[in-house]
Amino acid sequence: MRFYLNLFRTLNARGFAFECPVVEFSDTRLIRNLLEAKGISGEEVRRHAHQPGAAERFLAERGVELSTTTPNPGSGDLALIETRLLPELRREYPEAEFRFNLSRLEGAGYYSGICLRISPQAPDGNRYPIVDGGMTDWTARLLQNKKERILGTGIGSQFACLRYWINSR
């Protein structure tokens, strides 16, 4: 996360405009548990929630509202992020907004636990989710070793160049 926020700062000084990035934290395990408590299976989520706006429609059609507020104390990894990580990040990156998104369904079948998304505002006024990442268990499954962990992140670099470049030097 720091890497990308520092990258935005550096690129902003060189002709790009990554303004007011929103950093969202989600927890796929927590979201899966909340949905299962409402009778919605993980398989159903995976089939319906991958197109833009699909997650919102999926939840609305089922009358489900998931929180985007700060998690309650003691609610696991997100509470630790709120108490231990975010105070420092908010001081270090005042241009960014940090929040939780417990209605994020994208990546629910891929990420296993904490995931994040960063969406800076572009010169056209829209906010695009150009950075995504999180914990996955595919290496543990591949190697049949539950101790294996991987945190993967990525940025849509070509899309970022097309949407965030403002200086045609």
VMD Tcl script that builds the backbone (N, CA, C; Angstrom):
set m [mol new atoms 507]
animate dup $m
set s [atomselect $m all]
$s set {name element resname resid chain x y z} {
  {N N MET 1 A 0.812 -1.173 0.000}
  {CA C MET 1 A 0.000 0.000 0.000}
  {C C MET 1 A 0.863 1.248 0.000}
  {N N ARG 2 A 1.853 1.273 0.843}
  {CA C ARG 2 A 2.779 2.413 0.835}
  {C C ARG 2 A 3.476 2.537 -0.516}
  {N N PHE 3 A 3.840 1.404 -1.095}
  {CA C PHE 3 A 4.488 1.447 -2.397}
  {C C PHE 3 A 3.619 2.205 -3.397}
  {N N TYR 4 A 2.341 1.849 -3.483}
  {CA C TYR 4 A 1.462 2.479 -4.466}
  {C C TYR 4 A 1.194 3.944 -4.136}
  {N N LEU 5 A 0.994 4.269 -2.873}
  {CA C LEU 5 A 0.757 5.665 -2.515}
  {C C LEU 5 A 1.993 6.517 -2.790}
  {N N ASN 6 A 3.177 5.965 -2.539}
  {CA C ASN 6 A 4.407 6.690 -2.889}
  {C C ASN 6 A 4.573 6.786 -4.400}
  {N N LEU 7 A 4.201 5.735 -5.110}
  {CA C LEU 7 A 4.246 5.763 -6.575}
  {C C LEU 7 A 3.342 6.874 -7.105}
  {N N PHE 8 A 2.149 6.987 -6.574}
  {CA C PHE 8 A 1.240 8.058 -7.012}
  {C C PHE 8 A 1.860 9.428 -6.772}
  {N N ARG 9 A 2.461 9.626 -5.611}
  {CA C ARG 9 A 3.112 10.911 -5.320}
  {C C ARG 9 A 4.214 11.197 -6.336}
  {N N THR 10 A 5.034 10.211 -6.606}
  {CA C THR 10 A 6.145 10.377 -7.552}
  {C C THR 10 A 5.623 10.680 -8.955}
  {N N LEU 11 A 4.633 9.926 -9.400}
  {CA C LEU 11 A 4.078 10.140 -10.739}
  {C C LEU 11 A 3.336 11.471 -10.835}
  {N N ASN 12 A 2.713 11.904 -9.756}
  {CA C ASN 12 A 2.028 13.202 -9.766}
  {C C ASN 12 A 3.019 14.338 -10.018}
  {N N ALA 13 A 4.253 14.175 -9.575}
  {CA C ALA 13 A 5.278 15.193 -9.806}
  {C C ALA 13 A 5.839 15.124 -11.227}
  {N N ARG 14 A 5.404 14.132 -11.996}
  {CA C ARG 14 A 5.921 13.921 -13.355}
  {C C ARG 14 A 4.826 13.899 -14.427}
  {N N GLY 15 A 3.734 14.596 -14.180}
  {CA C GLY 15 A 2.727 14.740 -15.224}
  {C C GLY 15 A 1.482 13.886 -15.094}
  {N N PHE 16 A 1.340 13.183 -14.004}
  {CA C PHE 16 A 0.135 12.382 -13.774}
  {C C PHE 16 A -0.731 13.068 -12.729}
  {N N ALA 17 A -1.966 12.608 -12.596}
  {CA C ALA 17 A -2.876 13.155 -11.594}
  {C C ALA 17 A -3.636 12.021 -10.910}
  {N N PHE 18 A -3.016 11.425 -9.915}
  {CA C PHE 18 A -3.653 10.413 -9.068}
  {C C PHE 18 A -4.122 11.155 -7.816}
  {N N GLU 19 A -5.334 11.690 -7.854}
  {CA C GLU 19 A -5.812 12.562 -6.785}
  {C C GLU 19 A -6.630 11.803 -5.741}
  {N N CYS 20 A -6.467 12.206 -4.506}
  {CA C CYS 20 A -7.294 11.729 -3.383}
  {C C CYS 20 A -7.551 10.220 -3.440}
  {N N PRO 21 A -6.514 9.400 -3.409}
  {CA C PRO 21 A -6.752 7.956 -3.499}
  {C C PRO 21 A -7.584 7.435 -2.325}
  {N N VAL 22 A -8.522 6.561 -2.640}
  {CA C VAL 22 A -9.304 5.871 -1.623}
  {C C VAL 22 A -8.729 4.464 -1.491}
  {N N VAL 23 A -8.314 4.125 -0.270}
  {CA C VAL 23 A -7.776 2.801 0.022}
  {C C VAL 23 A -8.836 2.055 0.825}
  {N N GLU 24 A -9.331 0.959 0.246}
  {CA C GLU 24 A -10.375 0.171 0.899}
  {C C GLU 24 A -9.810 -1.171 1.345}
  {N N PHE 25 A -10.103 -1.520 2.574}
  {CA C PHE 25 A -9.739 -2.820 3.121}
  {C C PHE 25 A -10.992 -3.674 3.231}
  {N N SER 26 A -10.860 -4.923 2.851}
  {CA C SER 26 A -11.951 -5.884 2.973}
  {C C SER 26 A -11.396 -7.165 3.576}
  {N N ASP 27 A -12.292 -8.006 4.044}
  {CA C ASP 27 A -11.902 -9.308 4.579}
  {C C ASP 27 A -12.866 -10.334 3.998}
  {N N THR 28 A -12.385 -11.116 3.045}
  {CA C THR 28 A -13.266 -12.052 2.346}
  {C C THR 28 A -13.843 -13.107 3.286}
  {N N ARG 29 A -13.095 -13.485 4.308}
  {CA C ARG 29 A -13.627 -14.479 5.261}
  {C C ARG 29 A -14.810 -13.902 6.033}
  {N N LEU 30 A -14.643 -12.673 6.504}
  {CA C LEU 30 A -15.711 -12.008 7.246}
  {C C LEU 30 A -16.932 -11.798 6.347}
  {N N ILE 31 A -16.709 -11.348 5.121}
  {CA C ILE 31 A -17.807 -11.130 4.186}
  {C C ILE 31 A -18.526 -12.444 3.893}
  {N N ARG 32 A -17.764 -13.501 3.660}
  {CA C ARG 32 A -18.351 -14.822 3.397}
  {C C ARG 32 A -19.219 -15.262 4.580}
  {N N ASN 33 A -18.737 -15.060 5.815}
  {CA C ASN 33 A -19.510 -15.432 6.995}
  {C C ASN 33 A -20.792 -14.609 7.114}
  {N N LEU 34 A -20.697 -13.303 6.824}
  {CA C LEU 34 A -21.887 -12.440 6.870}
  {C C LEU 34 A -22.922 -12.879 5.844}
  {N N LEU 35 A -22.467 -13.220 4.645}
  {CA C LEU 35 A -23.394 -13.655 3.597}
  {C C LEU 35 A -23.996 -15.022 3.908}
  {N N GLU 36 A -23.174 -15.952 4.399}
  {CA C GLU 36 A -23.688 -17.278 4.737}
  {C C GLU 36 A -24.738 -17.188 5.834}
  {N N ALA 37 A -24.565 -16.239 6.779}
  {CA C ALA 37 A -25.560 -16.044 7.831}
  {C C ALA 37 A -26.886 -15.569 7.248}
  {N N LYS 38 A -26.851 -14.998 6.039}
  {CA C LYS 38 A -28.068 -14.542 5.351}
  {C C LYS 38 A -28.516 -15.542 4.285}
  {N N GLY 39 A -27.902 -16.737 4.284}
  {CA C GLY 39 A -28.317 -17.796 3.373}
  {C C GLY 39 A -27.745 -17.703 1.968}
  {N N ILE 40 A -26.659 -16.945 1.784}
  {CA C ILE 40 A -26.051 -16.780 0.457}
  {C C ILE 40 A -24.729 -17.530 0.430}
  {N N SER 41 A -24.590 -18.456 -0.501}
  {CA C SER 41 A -23.386 -19.280 -0.569}
  {C C SER 41 A -22.252 -18.566 -1.307}
  {N N GLY 42 A -21.033 -18.984 -1.007}
  {CA C GLY 42 A -19.861 -18.449 -1.700}
  {C C GLY 42 A -19.909 -18.729 -3.189}
  {N N GLU 43 A -20.439 -19.869 -3.571}
  {CA C GLU 43 A -20.552 -20.214 -4.995}
  {C C GLU 43 A -21.495 -19.254 -5.713}
  {N N GLU 44 A -22.584 -18.902 -5.069}
  {CA C GLU 44 A -23.534 -17.954 -5.655}
  {C C GLU 44 A -22.867 -16.597 -5.855}
  {N N VAL 45 A -22.075 -16.174 -4.904}
  {CA C VAL 45 A -21.354 -14.900 -5.013}
  {C C VAL 45 A -20.378 -14.956 -6.182}
  {N N ARG 46 A -19.595 -16.022 -6.276}
  {CA C ARG 46 A -18.603 -16.150 -7.349}
  {C C ARG 46 A -19.238 -16.105 -8.737}
  {N N ARG 47 A -20.443 -16.617 -8.880}
  {CA C ARG 47 A -21.114 -16.630 -10.186}
  {C C ARG 47 A -21.655 -15.270 -10.600}
  {N N HIS 48 A -21.892 -14.362 -9.655}
  {CA C HIS 48 A -22.637 -13.146 -9.973}
  {C C HIS 48 A -21.935 -11.824 -9.718}
  {N N ALA 49 A -20.759 -11.781 -9.183}
  {CA C ALA 49 A -20.256 -10.501 -8.674}
  {C C ALA 49 A -18.944 -10.043 -9.287}
  {N N HIS 50 A -18.786 -10.171 -10.596}
  {CA C HIS 50 A -17.495 -9.788 -11.168}
  {C C HIS 50 A -17.540 -8.661 -12.188}
  {N N GLN 51 A -18.702 -8.207 -12.556}
  {CA C GLN 51 A -18.817 -7.101 -13.498}
  {C C GLN 51 A -19.029 -5.801 -12.723}
  {N N PRO 52 A -18.654 -4.661 -13.312}
  {CA C PRO 52 A -18.867 -3.388 -12.613}
  {C C PRO 52 A -20.329 -3.220 -12.214}
  {N N GLY 53 A -20.539 -2.924 -10.939}
  {CA C GLY 53 A -21.889 -2.732 -10.415}
  {C C GLY 53 A -22.613 -4.018 -10.058}
  {N N ALA 54 A -22.033 -5.165 -10.424}
  {CA C ALA 54 A -22.713 -6.443 -10.192}
  {C C ALA 54 A -22.857 -6.755 -8.706}
  {N N ALA 55 A -21.856 -6.437 -7.901}
  {CA C ALA 55 A -21.929 -6.730 -6.471}
  {C C ALA 55 A -23.079 -5.962 -5.824}
  {N N GLU 56 A -23.199 -4.682 -6.164}
  {CA C GLU 56 A -24.270 -3.866 -5.602}
  {C C GLU 56 A -25.641 -4.411 -6.003}
  {N N ARG 57 A -25.790 -4.757 -7.293}
  {CA C ARG 57 A -27.063 -5.317 -7.765}
  {C C ARG 57 A -27.361 -6.654 -7.087}
  {N N PHE 58 A -26.351 -7.502 -6.987}
  {CA C PHE 58 A -26.492 -8.817 -6.366}
  {C C PHE 58 A -27.019 -8.673 -4.935}
  {N N LEU 59 A -26.399 -7.793 -4.160}
  {CA C LEU 59 A -26.818 -7.603 -2.771}
  {C C LEU 59 A -28.205 -6.966 -2.691}
  {N N ALA 60 A -28.456 -5.957 -3.528}
  {CA C ALA 60 A -29.748 -5.268 -3.509}
  {C C ALA 60 A -30.887 -6.230 -3.869}
  {N N GLU 61 A -30.675 -7.094 -4.867}
  {CA C GLU 61 A -31.705 -8.048 -5.279}
  {C C GLU 61 A -32.061 -9.022 -4.161}
  {N N ARG 62 A -31.127 -9.247 -3.261}
  {CA C ARG 62 A -31.357 -10.180 -2.155}
  {C C ARG 62 A -31.689 -9.454 -0.852}
  {N N GLY 63 A -31.791 -8.128 -0.924}
  {CA C GLY 63 A -32.134 -7.348 0.262}
  {C C GLY 63 A -31.065 -7.373 1.334}
  {N N VAL 64 A -29.809 -7.485 0.910}
  {CA C VAL 64 A -28.696 -7.566 1.857}
  {C C VAL 64 A -27.919 -6.264 1.841}
  {N N GLU 65 A -27.686 -5.728 3.026}
  {CA C GLU 65 A -26.855 -4.528 3.153}
  {C C GLU 65 A -25.677 -4.873 4.053}
  {N N LEU 66 A -24.467 -4.697 3.522}
  {CA C LEU 66 A -23.262 -4.957 4.300}
  {C C LEU 66 A -22.601 -3.628 4.643}
  {N N SER 67 A -21.971 -3.575 5.777}
  {CA C SER 67 A -21.415 -2.339 6.311}
  {C C SER 67 A -20.171 -1.880 5.565}
  {N N THR 68 A -19.970 -0.572 5.539}
  {CA C THR 68 A -18.714 -0.005 5.047}
  {C C THR 68 A -18.063 0.816 6.158}
  {N N THR 69 A -18.499 0.599 7.377}
  {CA C THR 69 A -17.981 1.372 8.504}
  {C C THR 69 A -16.815 0.649 9.165}
  {N N THR 70 A -16.190 1.341 10.075}
  {CA C THR 70 A -15.084 0.766 10.837}
  {C C THR 70 A -15.585 -0.455 11.596}
  {N N PRO 71 A -14.826 -1.534 11.580}
  {CA C PRO 71 A -15.260 -2.740 12.286}
  {C C PRO 71 A -15.295 -2.517 13.794}
  {N N ASN 72 A -16.103 -3.325 14.455}
  {CA C ASN 72 A -16.179 -3.254 15.910}
  {C C ASN 72 A -14.891 -3.749 16.533}
  {N N PRO 73 A -14.500 -3.193 17.694}
  {CA C PRO 73 A -13.308 -3.697 18.376}
  {C C PRO 73 A -13.435 -5.204 18.598}
  {N N GLY 74 A -12.360 -5.892 18.399}
  {CA C GLY 74 A -12.355 -7.331 18.596}
  {C C GLY 74 A -12.881 -8.118 17.413}
  {N N SER 75 A -13.105 -7.442 16.275}
  {CA C SER 75 A -13.663 -8.162 15.125}
  {C C SER 75 A -12.584 -8.703 14.201}
  {N N GLY 76 A -11.401 -8.953 14.712}
  {CA C GLY 76 A -10.373 -9.622 13.932}
  {C C GLY 76 A -9.382 -8.709 13.256}
  {N N ASP 77 A -8.947 -9.153 12.069}
  {CA C ASP 77 A -7.874 -8.471 11.351}
  {C C ASP 77 A -8.207 -7.025 10.995}
  {N N LEU 78 A -9.443 -6.751 10.627}
  {CA C LEU 78 A -9.804 -5.377 10.267}
  {C C LEU 78 A -9.711 -4.444 11.472}
  {N N ALA 79 A -10.055 -4.944 12.645}
  {CA C ALA 79 A -9.914 -4.130 13.856}
  {C C ALA 79 A -8.448 -3.813 14.121}
  {N N LEU 80 A -7.576 -4.773 13.862}
  {CA C LEU 80 A -6.134 -4.518 14.019}
  {C C LEU 80 A -5.651 -3.474 13.021}
  {N N ILE 81 A -6.147 -3.538 11.812}
  {CA C ILE 81 A -5.786 -2.537 10.812}
  {C C ILE 81 A -6.224 -1.157 11.288}
  {N N GLU 82 A -7.448 -1.067 11.816}
  {CA C GLU 82 A -7.983 0.212 12.290}
  {C C GLU 82 A -7.155 0.783 13.440}
  {N N THR 83 A -6.778 -0.060 14.384}
  {CA C THR 83 A -6.103 0.454 15.581}
  {C C THR 83 A -4.594 0.576 15.439}
  {N N ARG 84 A -3.976 -0.312 14.682}
  {CA C ARG 84 A -2.507 -0.324 14.621}
  {C C ARG 84 A -1.925 0.291 13.360}
  {N N LEU 85 A -2.599 0.167 12.245}
  {CA C LEU 85 A -2.033 0.605 10.971}
  {C C LEU 85 A -2.553 1.963 10.510}
  {N N LEU 86 A -3.852 2.149 10.579}
  {CA C LEU 86 A -4.433 3.345 9.978}
  {C C LEU 86 A -4.056 4.669 10.636}
  {N N PRO 87 A -3.888 4.750 11.944}
  {CA C PRO 87 A -3.476 6.053 12.492}
  {C C PRO 87 A -2.163 6.560 11.882}
  {N N GLU 88 A -1.204 5.670 11.727}
  {CA C GLU 88 A 0.079 6.042 11.124}
  {C C GLU 88 A -0.071 6.383 9.640}
  {N N LEU 89 A -0.837 5.575 8.920}
  {CA C LEU 89 A -1.024 5.828 7.494}
  {C C LEU 89 A -1.766 7.139 7.237}
  {N N ARG 90 A -2.728 7.443 8.078}
  {CA C ARG 90 A -3.474 8.706 7.909}
  {C C ARG 90 A -2.561 9.915 8.123}
  {N N ARG 91 A -1.628 9.803 9.041}
  {CA C ARG 91 A -0.650 10.888 9.239}
  {C C ARG 91 A 0.316 10.975 8.066}
  {N N GLU 92 A 0.768 9.825 7.586}
  {CA C GLU 92 A 1.763 9.770 6.523}
  {C C GLU 92 A 1.191 10.149 5.151}
  {N N TYR 93 A -0.076 9.846 4.918}
  {CA C TYR 93 A -0.708 10.094 3.614}
  {C C TYR 93 A -2.011 10.870 3.806}
  {N N PRO 94 A -1.922 12.148 4.164}
  {CA C PRO 94 A -3.150 12.924 4.395}
  {C C PRO 94 A -4.000 13.098 3.128}
  {N N GLU 95 A -3.395 12.903 1.960}
  {CA C GLU 95 A -4.145 13.037 0.710}
  {C C GLU 95 A -5.040 11.831 0.435}
  {N N ALA 96 A -4.852 10.748 1.181}
  {CA C ALA 96 A -5.606 9.510 0.942}
  {C C ALA 96 A -6.733 9.359 1.957}
  {N N GLU 97 A -7.746 8.646 1.526}
  {CA C GLU 97 A -8.843 8.274 2.424}
  {C C GLU 97 A -8.745 6.761 2.648}
  {N N PHE 98 A -8.796 6.360 3.890}
  {CA C PHE 98 A -8.710 4.947 4.249}
  {C C PHE 98 A -10.053 4.527 4.824}
  {N N ARG 99 A -10.584 3.416 4.310}
  {CA C ARG 99 A -11.874 2.956 4.808}
  {C C ARG 99 A -12.008 1.445 4.629}
  {N N PHE 100 A -13.095 0.932 5.177}
  {CA C PHE 100 A -13.397 -0.490 5.089}
  {C C PHE 100 A -14.554 -0.691 4.133}
  {N N ASN 101 A -14.538 -1.806 3.438}
  {CA C ASN 101 A -15.614 -2.138 2.512}
  {C C ASN 101 A -16.000 -3.591 2.746}
  {N N LEU 102 A -17.060 -3.787 3.512}
  {CA C LEU 102 A -17.525 -5.145 3.789}
  {C C LEU 102 A -18.576 -5.594 2.794}
  {N N SER 103 A -18.803 -4.793 1.749}
  {CA C SER 103 A -19.719 -5.221 0.695}
  {C C SER 103 A -18.971 -5.561 -0.587}
  {N N ARG 104 A -17.649 -5.608 -0.518}
  {CA C ARG 104 A -16.866 -5.980 -1.692}
  {C C ARG 104 A -17.001 -7.473 -1.942}
  {N N LEU 105 A -17.506 -7.828 -3.107}
  {CA C LEU 105 A -17.653 -9.232 -3.459}
  {C C LEU 105 A -16.628 -9.667 -4.492}
  {N N GLU 106 A -16.061 -8.713 -5.229}
  {CA C GLU 106 A -15.050 -9.048 -6.229}
  {C C GLU 106 A -13.840 -9.664 -5.523}
  {N N GLY 107 A -13.390 -10.766 -6.037}
  {CA C GLY 107 A -12.242 -11.447 -5.452}
  {C C GLY 107 A -12.597 -12.366 -4.307}
  {N N ALA 108 A -13.894 -12.522 -4.016}
  {CA C ALA 108 A -14.298 -13.357 -2.880}
  {C C ALA 108 A -13.864 -14.805 -3.056}
  {N N GLY 109 A -13.788 -15.277 -4.278}
  {CA C GLY 109 A -13.356 -16.646 -4.509}
  {C C GLY 109 A -11.861 -16.774 -4.710}
  {N N TYR 110 A -11.172 -15.647 -4.778}
  {CA C TYR 110 A -9.731 -15.665 -5.029}
  {C C TYR 110 A -8.942 -15.329 -3.771}
  {N N TYR 111 A -9.296 -14.226 -3.141}
  {CA C TYR 111 A -8.582 -13.823 -1.927}
  {C C TYR 111 A -9.087 -14.621 -0.739}
  {N N SER 112 A -8.194 -14.855 0.211}
  {CA C SER 112 A -8.557 -15.607 1.412}
  {C C SER 112 A -8.192 -14.778 2.630}
  {N N GLY 113 A -9.042 -13.853 2.955}
  {CA C GLY 113 A -8.799 -12.980 4.104}
  {C C GLY 113 A -8.720 -11.530 3.671}
  {N N ILE 114 A -7.728 -10.840 4.193}
  {CA C ILE 114 A -7.591 -9.406 3.956}
  {C C ILE 114 A -7.255 -9.134 2.489}
  {N N CYS 115 A -7.942 -8.144 1.927}
  {CA C CYS 115 A -7.606 -7.664 0.590}
  {C C CYS 115 A -7.799 -6.155 0.574}
  {N N LEU 116 A -7.218 -5.523 -0.439}
  {CA C LEU 116 A -7.331 -4.072 -0.542}
  {C C LEU 116 A -7.534 -3.663 -1.977}
  {N N ARG 117 A -8.037 -2.457 -2.120}
  {CA C ARG 117 A -8.243 -1.864 -3.436}
  {C C ARG 117 A -7.942 -0.379 -3.283}
  {N N ILE 118 A -7.237 0.193 -4.276}
  {CA C ILE 118 A -6.940 1.623 -4.252}
  {C C ILE 118 A -7.523 2.251 -5.510}
  {N N SER 119 A -8.315 3.303 -5.293}
  {CA C SER 119 A -9.026 3.972 -6.384}
  {C C SER 119 A -8.789 5.477 -6.323}
  {N N PRO 120 A -7.775 5.979 -7.033}
  {CA C PRO 120 A -7.581 7.432 -7.066}
  {C C PRO 120 A -8.579 8.090 -8.015}
  {N N GLN 121 A -8.836 9.353 -7.776}
  {CA C GLN 121 A -9.680 10.112 -8.705}
  {C C GLN 121 A -8.834 10.505 -9.904}
  {N N ALA 122 A -9.385 10.322 -11.088}
  {CA C ALA 122 A -8.690 10.613 -12.345}
  {C C ALA 122 A -9.035 12.030 -12.808}
  {N N PRO 123 A -8.277 12.563 -13.760}
  {CA C PRO 123 A -8.571 13.889 -14.300}
  {C C PRO 123 A -9.976 14.038 -14.878}
  {N N ASP 124 A -10.590 12.924 -15.323}
  {CA C ASP 124 A -11.950 13.005 -15.865}
  {C C ASP 124 A -13.017 13.048 -14.771}
  {N N GLY 125 A -12.582 13.048 -13.498}
  {CA C GLY 125 A -13.507 13.129 -12.373}
  {C C GLY 125 A -13.978 11.789 -11.852}
  {N N ASN 126 A -13.660 10.715 -12.557}
  {CA C ASN 126 A -14.060 9.372 -12.118}
  {C C ASN 126 A -12.995 8.760 -11.228}
  {N N ARG 127 A -13.425 7.814 -10.448}
  {CA C ARG 127 A -12.539 7.070 -9.552}
  {C C ARG 127 A -12.469 5.640 -10.085}
  {N N TYR 128 A -11.247 5.186 -10.389}
  {CA C TYR 128 A -11.059 3.852 -10.961}
  {C C TYR 128 A -10.266 2.979 -9.987}
  {N N PRO 129 A -10.691 1.721 -9.785}
  {CA C PRO 129 A -9.939 0.812 -8.907}
  {C C PRO 129 A -8.736 0.221 -9.650}
  {N N ILE 130 A -7.619 0.938 -9.635}
  {CA C ILE 130 A -6.478 0.509 -10.449}
  {C C ILE 130 A -5.480 -0.365 -9.698}
  {N N VAL 131 A -5.578 -0.429 -8.376}
  {CA C VAL 131 A -4.702 -1.299 -7.583}
  {C C VAL 131 A -5.582 -2.280 -6.826}
  {N N ASP 132 A -5.168 -3.532 -6.836}
  {CA C ASP 132 A -5.904 -4.570 -6.132}
  {C C ASP 132 A -4.886 -5.529 -5.542}
  {N N GLY 133 A -5.229 -6.142 -4.437}
  {CA C GLY 133 A -4.318 -7.115 -3.863}
  {C C GLY 133 A -4.904 -7.760 -2.631}
  {N N GLY 134 A -4.254 -8.846 -2.214}
  {CA C GLY 134 A -4.705 -9.519 -1.008}
  {C C GLY 134 A -4.000 -10.836 -0.791}
  {N N MET 135 A -4.398 -11.465 0.283}
  {CA C MET 135 A -3.851 -12.770 0.646}
  {C C MET 135 A -4.557 -13.843 -0.172}
  {N N THR 136 A -3.787 -14.794 -0.653}
  {CA C THR 136 A -4.357 -15.922 -1.387}
  {C C THR 136 A -3.836 -17.221 -0.796}
  {N N ASP 137 A -4.572 -18.288 -1.044}
  {CA C ASP 137 A -4.138 -19.594 -0.549}
  {C C ASP 137 A -3.826 -20.566 -1.679}
  {N N TRP 138 A -3.723 -20.059 -2.894}
  {CA C TRP 138 A -3.518 -20.983 -4.013}
  {C C TRP 138 A -2.168 -21.685 -3.948}
  {N N THR 139 A -1.130 -21.026 -3.402}
  {CA C THR 139 A 0.156 -21.721 -3.273}
  {C C THR 139 A 0.070 -22.816 -2.216}
  {N N ALA 140 A -0.688 -22.581 -1.147}
  {CA C ALA 140 A -0.868 -23.605 -0.120}
  {C C ALA 140 A -1.585 -24.815 -0.699}
  {N N ARG 141 A -2.600 -24.558 -1.523}
  {CA C ARG 141 A -3.326 -25.665 -2.152}
  {C C ARG 141 A -2.448 -26.391 -3.158}
  {N N LEU 142 A -1.691 -25.633 -3.945}
  {CA C LEU 142 A -0.829 -26.222 -4.964}
  {C C LEU 142 A 0.246 -27.110 -4.337}
  {N N LEU 143 A 0.857 -26.610 -3.262}
  {CA C LEU 143 A 1.946 -27.341 -2.610}
  {C C LEU 143 A 1.461 -28.270 -1.502}
  {N N GLN 144 A 0.161 -28.263 -1.242}
  {CA C GLN 144 A -0.420 -29.052 -0.161}
  {C C GLN 144 A 0.295 -28.778 1.162}
  {N N ASN 145 A 0.500 -27.492 1.421}
  {CA C ASN 145 A 1.180 -27.053 2.634}
  {C C ASN 145 A 0.424 -25.849 3.189}
  {N N LYS 146 A -0.303 -26.041 4.289}
  {CA C LYS 146 A -1.137 -24.982 4.851}
  {C C LYS 146 A -0.335 -23.805 5.384}
  {N N LYS 147 A 0.967 -23.956 5.531}
  {CA C LYS 147 A 1.797 -22.861 6.019}
  {C C LYS 147 A 2.164 -21.864 4.920}
  {N N GLU 148 A 1.963 -22.247 3.677}
  {CA C GLU 148 A 2.271 -21.348 2.557}
  {C C GLU 148 A 1.320 -20.165 2.544}
  {N N ARG 149 A 1.863 -18.985 2.348}
  {CA C ARG 149 A 1.059 -17.763 2.259}
  {C C ARG 149 A 1.613 -16.900 1.141}
  {N N ILE 150 A 0.730 -16.146 0.501}
  {CA C ILE 150 A 1.207 -15.213 -0.511}
  {C C ILE 150 A 0.314 -13.973 -0.468}
  {N N LEU 151 A 0.957 -12.841 -0.541}
  {CA C LEU 151 A 0.266 -11.568 -0.672}
  {C C LEU 151 A 0.588 -11.052 -2.062}
  {N N GLY 152 A -0.412 -10.964 -2.881}
  {CA C GLY 152 A -0.207 -10.497 -4.248}
  {C C GLY 152 A -0.915 -9.172 -4.466}
  {N N THR 153 A -0.255 -8.279 -5.195}
  {CA C THR 153 A -0.882 -7.003 -5.554}
  {C C THR 153 A -0.565 -6.709 -7.010}
  {N N GLY 154 A -1.342 -5.820 -7.581}
  {CA C GLY 154 A -1.077 -5.422 -8.955}
  {C C GLY 154 A -1.722 -4.087 -9.257}
  {N N ILE 155 A -1.215 -3.460 -10.307}
  {CA C ILE 155 A -1.751 -2.190 -10.767}
  {C C ILE 155 A -2.017 -2.300 -12.264}
  {N N GLY 156 A -3.090 -1.707 -12.700}
  {CA C GLY 156 A -3.396 -1.655 -14.130}
  {C C GLY 156 A -2.559 -0.551 -14.757}
  {N N SER 157 A -1.309 -0.849 -15.085}
  {CA C SER 157 A -0.366 0.198 -15.513}
  {C C SER 157 A -0.764 0.844 -16.840}
  {N N GLN 158 A -1.209 0.076 -17.810}
  {CA C GLN 158 A -1.600 0.674 -19.083}
  {C C GLN 158 A -2.845 1.549 -18.900}
  {N N PHE 159 A -3.808 1.054 -18.142}
  {CA C PHE 159 A -5.009 1.827 -17.863}
  {C C PHE 159 A -4.655 3.099 -17.096}
  {N N ALA 160 A -3.743 2.986 -16.135}
  {CA C ALA 160 A -3.319 4.157 -15.359}
  {C C ALA 160 A -2.696 5.209 -16.269}
  {N N CYS 161 A -1.878 4.784 -17.211}
  {CA C CYS 161 A -1.270 5.734 -18.146}
  {C C CYS 161 A -2.329 6.409 -19.014}
  {N N LEU 162 A -3.329 5.663 -19.437}
  {CA C LEU 162 A -4.387 6.222 -20.289}
  {C C LEU 162 A -5.296 7.193 -19.537}
  {N N ARG 163 A -5.622 6.894 -18.296}
  {CA C ARG 163 A -6.607 7.685 -17.553}
  {C C ARG 163 A -6.014 8.766 -16.648}
  {N N TYR 164 A -4.774 8.622 -16.217}
  {CA C TYR 164 A -4.227 9.526 -15.204}
  {C C TYR 164 A -3.134 10.454 -15.731}
  {N N TRP 165 A -2.711 10.301 -16.957}
  {CA C TRP 165 A -1.682 11.156 -17.551}
  {C C TRP 165 A -2.307 12.475 -17.965}
  {N N ILE 166 A -1.739 13.600 -17.505}
  {CA C ILE 166 A -2.305 14.898 -17.865}
  {C C ILE 166 A -1.311 15.781 -18.618}
  {N N ASN 167 A -0.042 15.446 -18.580}
  {CA C ASN 167 A 0.978 16.301 -19.172}
  {C C ASN 167 A 1.570 15.589 -20.382}
  {N N SER 168 A 1.381 16.130 -21.555}
  {CA C SER 168 A 1.872 15.483 -22.786}
  {C C SER 168 A 3.198 16.074 -23.236}
  {N N ARG 169 A 4.144 16.161 -22.315}
  {CA C ARG 169 A 5.469 16.736 -22.632}
  {C C ARG 169 A 6.105 16.055 -23.797}
}
mol reanalyze $m
mol bondsrecalc $m
mol representation Tube
mol addrep $m
